[in-house]
Amino acid sequence: MSHGEYTYLKRVKMKVEDLKVGMFVGQLDKKWADSSFLFQGFPIEGKKHIEQLRRECKYVYVDFKTQEEYDVFLLNTAKEEEVKEEVPDIQLLDELPTALKLFDEISKASKIVMRQAMQDGNIDLDPISKCVAGCIGSLERYPDALLLAVNVKNKIHYTSEHSMRVSILSMAFGLEIGMTQEQVRILGISAMLHDIGKGAIPHKILNKSGKLDKAEALLVRDHPKESFRILSKIKDINSDIKEVALSHHEREDGRGYPRNIPKDRVSRFAKIVSIVDAYDAIISDRPYSDGRPAPHALKILENGSGSKFDPHLITAFLKWIGMYPVGTLVELRTGEVAFVLKRNPKKSLSPRIMIVTDENKKTGHQKVIDLSAMIIHSSGRPYKIGAALKNRAFGINIRKYLDKENFDVPEWCKPQTSNNDSPFAKYL
């Protein structure tokens, strides 16, 4: 095979009566949309899978590395024990379109409010309130869909998109720890507006790649006061929203800014936004620094427990978000790159993932696997996460994969793109 082809798969057409437990079904004899299997590509985990395939198909395409390894694989994986059948994630597919639409709407609303604040201070909160209500509904139905959407990031628009991500993550966390809908609503609006005062800071300072001088640093540290001043002009605004803007940089040890106040004077809303604000800032690319992998950010948060952040909220946040948060890019030990689709509360190191490259980091084929099922790679090694990656590592933007079609039929299997350039063309 040439360097541009996928070295980790061989696609072999097989009759369903010849299938064995442990094989990986890469394609059916029909479109995925016409079957009961909602994710494209899955391991045969037990007799029930085989029986289901026999009811729906005459033949399927099985993925292996080489013909030789295919033969060895048959010998090593021809097991008869029953394995619990994985339930396809129907909810994710149903909720993703709504989540992506909400992501775009709240992004636009955030930018409009920032512009209103800088022009005449006449801010209309209705669009943000409606977006927040929509996000709460989506998060209550299936939180991982919207958590996937917030991982679409743009360094140039960091300030406005950062507030949007902090809002969504804060609301998801608030629901997780049992806050009421009204509390989550206030939390979401507060997080959306917590940095609104940064709009008064010149772009050349906000986007400065080097170290800020003393005067610039003082101007940036004043943004909580500026945010409070801007929000105070809004008639009948909830006082908690203003307090979050003023207090989200205060600390548990009383050494925060701008007021250096003790922890008992900082609201729970502000303490949550403080944690999520720091987390998103660390993992995001900013004009003056590259984002870090999620585990690195979580370690920083853990180290700040009790000094910078509320220790009880930090413990709850770390437990909720997990070692590999939804949307995190990861490199598998086999060399492929994937991103996390769904956390596994019981096995935090084994989430459900979508693989988007081969071992050579070549894109073009996607498949979804559950790492807790101990799936075996065609090389004989189990699929395991080797390391978390920073945002957009290897040029991968997960937004392009958050389309229902990517969960059903790979691009190279569609009629308009199936051609001799496909690494699997000869097997189709």
Number of C-alpha atoms within 10 A of each C-alpha: 7 7 8 13 17 22 16 18 21 21 24 20 18 14 13 19 12 8 22 21 21 21 23 23 22 22 24 22 14 14 14 19 14 11 14 11 21 19 22 22 24 23 22 21 23 19 19 15 21 18 12 13 22 16 10 17 14 14 19 21 21 23 23 24 18 17 13 9 15 21 11 13 21 15 11 11 13 13 14 12 10 12 15 12 14 15 8 14 14 11 13 20 19 14 19 23 17 15 26 19 13 19 23 14 16 25 21 16 22 24 18 16 22 21 16 13 21 16 10 8 15 16 19 14 15 10 16 22 18 14 21 25 18 16 25 20 14 20 23 13 14 16 27 24 26 29 23 25 24 24 21 19 19 15 17 12 12 18 21 24 23 24 27 26 27 28 29 28 25 26 28 24 22 21 17 15 12 10 14 11 16 10 15 23 21 20 26 32 25 26 32 31 27 30 25 28 24 22 18 15 15 13 10 8 16 18 15 14 12 10 10 14 9 8 9 15 12 11 16 18 15 17 22 26 19 22 24 22 16 20 26 15 13 15 9 7 12 14 12 18 23 23 20 30 28 27 27 26 25 25 23 22 15 17 16 18 17 16 14 15 17 14 20 9 11 20 14 16 23 25 24 25 28 24 23 24 23 18 21 20 20 21 22 23 20 21 15 13 14 15 20 19 21 27 19 17 18 22 13 14 22 17 13 17 17 15 15 22 24 20 16 10 18 22 13 13 22 15 12 17 18 19 22 26 24 25 27 24 31 27 21 19 15 19 17 21 29 28 27 22 25 23 22 18 13 9 12 16 16 22 27 21 24 26 21 21 21 22 16 16 17 16 18 15 19 21 20 22 23 20 19 16 18 13 21 18 19 22 15 13 12 16 22 20 21 14 15 23 21 20 25 18 14 14 8 18 15 22 15 9 15 18 14 16 16 18 21 22 23 20 16 17 17 12 8 8 12 16 15 9 12 18 21 19 13 11 11 14
